[in-house]
Amino acid sequence: MKDPRYEKLADTLINYSTELKKGEKILIETSGYDNLLARELVKKTYEAGGIPFVKVNDDKLNALVYKNCSKEQLEIMCENQLAFMKQMDAYLAIRESRNIYESSIIPSEKQSLMTKILRPVLEERVNSTKWCVMRYPNEAFAQLAGVSTDEFEDFYFNVCNLDYSKMSKAMDNLTSLMDQTDKVHLKGPGTDLTFSIKGIPAIKCDGKMNIPDGEVFTAPIRESVNGMITFNTPAVSEGFTYENIRFEFKDGKIIHATSNDNERINKKLDTDEGARYIGEFAIGVNPYILKPMKDTLFDEKIMGSIHFTPGRCYDEASNGNQSAIHWDLVMIQTPAYGGGEIYFDDHLVRKDGLFTVDELLCLNPENLK
């Protein structure tokens, strides 16, 4: 039986997120062999006059390949994938993982090698195509969320079929205020952190590059971060779940890092010089996402959250930090997670996950749904 929710989402992705035009080429990359959304995307691409290309990945096979891959092998992959990506005008990824720990068989040194050698493909896609990345509502994803498959599908489509044009307009006041802000002060359990965002643009994420979406991001001035931050959301990276992550900063650099595996997290932060500096600061506002599910694409949009990202900055909001990693780590400031405050230039703008100043009340959940 046809589900109109998939057709509506596909229409959003083709005609709003990527704004595909006649004659433009789009790569649709999926991990699922029976993906209803991918089928609808191909149909909507042709309806828009576009030219679809489809790549189907197998996570198990990929993990086996990368487990013992060589530098030469990865360089050949990079050369071919980069040449193909350069021919694309748009890119959509539907990530349908059946096991988020599939990549855990890949040794950490291979993970680092992959990240470094294949990075030009990512940069080409991010900087030169109209792109959007999303997840697929399968049984494994429902398990991560701790609900039934049917309940998760309802949640997924509430989130993904949100009126992003309405959200976009509501975000304008926050981007304007952040553009005028110098000092940011974050407070919460285990958190007392200050930094400057002066002169670095604030960028709204309103369904153009991610579905689901709902964040406004910028970057701290690289050496301005001082204090400590404790993240209360699990973070899955390279097949391992990090918990209780805590960073201490001095003049922008993470000088002390702890988690449920201190050795592992410090090894990750030693990937290169930029990995111990922050490349992104963002505020999450999606009214339908209220708790973490070990999936960054959803967790970083949680209403009442912030994320703070060791590693590479984005070109749109650049602080000059370069790294092979970009690791979004989430702290939720709603009462259920201990609460917290955000101050802009010593003025309280959000408390316990809700905005407190008149011009930002439009971003509180009752005004976005």
C-alpha positions in Angstrom: 0.0 0.0 0.0 1.4 3.4 -1.0 2.3 5.7 1.9 1.7 9.4 0.9 4.2 10.5 3.6 7.1 9.2 1.5 5.9 11.1 -1.6 5.5 14.3 0.5 9.1 13.9 1.9 10.5 13.1 -1.6 8.8 16.2 -3.0 10.4 18.3 -0.2 13.8 16.9 -0.8 13.8 17.4 -4.6 11.9 20.7 -4.9 12.8 22.4 -1.6 16.0 21.0 -0.1 18.0 20.6 -3.4 15.8 22.8 -5.6 16.6 20.5 -8.5 16.3 22.1 -11.9 15.8 20.7 -15.4 18.9 19.0 -16.7 20.7 18.8 -13.3 22.3 15.6 -12.3 21.7 14.2 -8.8 23.3 11.2 -7.0 20.9 9.4 -4.7 22.9 7.2 -2.3 21.2 4.7 -0.1 22.0 1.7 2.1 18.7 0.0 1.6 17.8 -2.3 -1.3 14.0 -1.9 -0.8 13.9 1.8 0.0 10.5 3.3 -0.6 11.9 6.9 -0.3 14.6 6.2 -2.9 12.0 5.1 -5.4 9.9 8.2 -4.8 13.1 10.4 -5.2 13.8 8.9 -8.6 10.2 9.6 -9.7 10.3 13.2 -8.4 13.7 13.7 -10.0 12.3 12.8 -13.5 9.2 14.9 -12.8 11.5 17.9 -12.1 13.4 17.3 -15.3 16.5 16.1 -13.5 18.8 13.2 -14.2 19.0 10.6 -11.3 22.0 8.4 -10.5 21.6 5.8 -7.7 24.3 4.1 -5.6 23.3 1.3 -3.2 25.7 0.6 -0.4 26.0 -2.6 1.7 27.3 -1.7 5.2 28.5 -5.2 5.9 30.5 -5.5 2.7 31.9 -2.0 3.1 33.1 -2.9 6.6 34.8 -6.0 5.3 36.5 -4.0 2.5 37.8 -1.2 4.8 38.9 -3.6 7.5 42.0 -4.5 5.5 42.2 -1.7 3.0 45.5 -0.3 1.8 46.5 3.3 1.2 46.8 2.6 -2.6 43.3 1.1 -2.6 41.8 4.1 -0.8 43.6 6.5 -3.2 42.0 4.6 -6.2 38.6 4.9 -4.5 39.1 8.6 -3.9 40.1 9.2 -7.5 37.1 7.5 -8.9 34.5 8.8 -6.4 35.9 12.3 -6.8 35.7 12.3 -10.6 32.1 11.1 -10.3 31.1 13.6 -7.7 32.5 16.4 -9.8 29.8 15.6 -12.4 26.9 16.0 -10.0 24.9 19.1 -9.3 23.1 17.6 -6.3 23.4 14.8 -3.8 21.0 13.0 -1.5 22.0 10.4 1.0 19.5 8.1 2.7 21.4 6.3 5.5 19.5 3.2 6.4 21.8 1.5 8.9 20.6 -1.9 10.3 23.4 -2.0 12.8 25.2 1.2 13.9 28.1 -0.9 15.2 28.8 -2.5 11.8 32.0 -0.4 11.3 33.4 -1.5 14.7 35.4 -4.3 12.9 37.5 -1.6 11.1 40.7 -0.9 13.1 41.0 2.7 14.3 44.1 3.3 12.2 42.2 2.3 9.1 39.3 4.6 10.1 41.8 7.5 10.3 43.4 6.6 7.0 39.9 6.4 5.3 38.9 9.8 6.8 42.1 11.5 5.5 42.4 10.0 2.0 38.6 10.1 1.2 38.2 13.7 2.5 38.4 15.3 -1.0 35.2 13.5 -2.0 33.4 14.9 1.1 34.7 18.4 0.4 33.6 18.3 -3.2 30.1 17.1 -2.2 29.8 19.7 0.6 31.3 22.7 -1.3 30.2 22.1 -4.9 26.8 20.4 -4.8 23.3 21.1 -3.5 23.2 18.3 -0.9 20.9 16.9 1.8 21.4 13.9 4.1 18.7 12.0 6.0 18.0 8.7 7.7 15.4 6.0 6.9 12.8 4.8 9.5 13.6 1.1 9.7 13.4 -1.4 12.6 16.9 -0.8 13.8 16.3 3.0 14.1 13.1 2.4 16.0 15.1 0.2 18.5 17.6 3.0 19.1 14.7 5.3 19.8 13.2 2.7 22.2 9.8 2.5 20.5 7.8 0.3 18.1 8.4 0.6 14.4 5.0 2.1 13.8 5.4 4.6 16.6 8.8 5.6 15.2 7.5 6.0 11.7 4.9 8.4 13.0 7.6 10.3 14.9 9.9 10.3 11.9 7.4 11.8 9.5 6.3 14.5 12.1 9.9 15.5 12.2 10.8 15.2 8.6 7.6 16.7 7.1 7.7 19.7 9.4 6.9 23.0 7.7 10.6 24.0 7.1 9.7 27.2 5.4 7.9 28.4 8.6 10.9 27.3 10.7 13.2 29.2 8.3 11.4 32.5 8.9 11.4 31.9 12.7 15.2 31.4 12.6 15.9 34.8 11.1 15.7 36.6 14.5 18.2 34.1 16.1 20.7 34.4 13.2 20.4 38.2 13.4 21.0 38.2 17.2 24.0 35.8 16.9 25.5 38.0 14.2 25.4 40.9 16.7 26.8 38.8 19.6 30.4 38.8 20.9 30.5 36.7 24.0 28.6 33.4 24.6 28.4 31.9 28.0 27.0 28.3 28.5 26.0 27.1 31.9 24.7 23.7 33.2 25.6 20.7 35.2 29.4 20.2 34.8 29.4 23.1 32.3 30.7 26.7 32.6 32.1 27.7 29.2 32.8 31.1 27.5 33.8 31.9 24.0 33.4 34.6 21.3 31.5 34.3 18.1 32.2 38.0 17.0 32.4 38.4 13.3 31.6 34.8 12.4 28.3 34.4 10.4 25.4 32.5 11.9 23.8 30.1 9.5 20.3 28.7 9.7 19.7 25.0 8.8 16.2 24.9 7.7 15.8 21.7 5.7 18.2 22.5 2.9 21.1 20.2 3.9 19.7 17.9 6.5 16.3 16.3 7.0 15.4 16.4 9.8 16.7 19.9 10.4 16.4 22.7 12.9 19.6 24.4 14.1 21.5 27.6 13.8 25.2 27.3 13.7 28.3 29.4 13.8 31.9 28.9 15.2 33.8 30.2 18.1 36.8 32.3 17.5 39.4 29.5 17.6 41.4 30.6 20.6 38.6 32.2 22.6 37.1 29.0 24.2 37.8 28.7 28.0 36.2 26.6 30.8 34.6 23.2 30.8 31.7 21.5 29.2 30.0 18.1 30.0 27.9 16.4 27.3 24.8 14.5 28.5 24.1 12.7 25.2 25.8 9.5 24.0 27.9 9.9 20.8 28.5 6.9 18.5 31.7 7.2 16.5 33.6 4.5 14.6 31.4 1.8 16.1 31.9 2.9 19.7 29.5 4.6 22.0 31.1 7.5 24.0 29.3 8.6 27.2 30.0 11.1 29.9 32.2 13.2 27.7 33.8 16.1 29.5 36.3 18.7 28.0 38.4 21.4 29.6 39.6 24.2 27.5 42.4 26.8 27.7 42.7 29.4 25.0 40.6 27.3 22.6 42.4 24.0 23.0 41.0 20.9 24.7 43.6 20.4 27.4 41.8 17.6 29.3 39.3 15.1 27.9 37.5 12.3 29.8 34.7 9.8 28.9 33.8 6.2 29.4 37.1 5.4 27.5 39.7 8.0 28.2 42.4 6.4 26.0 40.1 6.1 23.0 38.7 9.6 23.2 42.2 11.2 23.5 43.4 9.2 20.6 40.6 10.5 18.5 41.4 14.1 19.6 45.0 13.5 18.6 44.0 12.8 15.0 45.7 16.1 14.1 46.2 19.6 15.5 42.8 20.9 14.7 41.0 18.0 16.4 41.5 19.6 19.8 40.0 22.9 18.7 36.3 23.7 18.0 34.9 24.1 14.5 31.2 24.6 15.2 28.8 25.9 17.9 25.1 25.4 17.2 21.7 25.7 18.8 19.0 23.0 18.2 15.3 24.0 17.9 13.4 21.1 16.3 10.1 20.9 18.3 9.5 17.2 17.6 12.9 15.9 18.7 13.1 15.8 22.5 15.5 13.0 23.4 18.7 11.4 22.0 18.7 8.2 19.9 22.4 7.8 19.2 22.0 9.3 15.8 23.8 12.6 15.3 21.6 13.8 12.5 18.6 13.7 14.9 20.3 14.4 18.2 22.0 17.6 17.1 18.5 19.1 16.3 17.0 18.3 19.8 14.8 21.2 21.0 16.7 22.9 23.9 20.1 21.5 22.9 23.4 22.9 21.8 26.2 21.1 20.0 29.9 21.9 20.2 32.1 20.3 17.6 35.8 19.4 17.8 37.5 19.5 14.4 36.9 21.1 11.0 34.8 24.2 10.7 32.4 24.9 7.8 33.3 27.4 5.1 30.1 29.3 5.6 31.1 30.0 9.2 34.8 29.7 9.2 37.1 30.2 12.2 40.1 28.8 10.3 40.2 25.5 12.1 41.1 22.5 9.8 41.0 18.8 10.8 40.2 15.4 9.4 37.4 15.1 11.9 34.1 17.0 12.6 32.5 15.5 15.6 29.2 16.9 16.7 28.7 16.5 20.5 25.4 17.3 22.1 24.4 18.9 25.4 20.7 19.1 26.2 19.6 21.9 28.5 15.9 21.0 29.2 14.9 20.3 32.8 14.8 16.5 32.2 18.5 16.6 31.4 19.6 19.0 34.2 18.7 22.3 32.7 21.0 25.1 31.7 21.4 28.6 30.4 22.7 30.4 27.3 23.9 34.0 27.7 24.7 36.4 24.8 26.9 39.3 26.0 25.8 38.6 29.6 22.0 38.7 28.7 20.0 35.4 29.3 18.5 34.3 26.0 17.6 30.7 26.8 16.8 28.9 30.1 16.1 25.2 30.5 15.7 24.8 26.8 13.2 27.6 26.2 14.0 31.0 24.7 13.4 33.9 27.1 13.7 37.1 24.9 10.7 38.4 23.0 12.2 38.2 19.5 13.1 34.5 20.0 9.8 33.2 21.4 8.8 32.2 17.9 11.4 29.4 18.1 9.8 27.8 21.2 8.1 24.5 20.3 4.5 25.7 20.7 5.1 28.2 17.9 6.9 25.9 15.5 4.5 22.9 15.4 
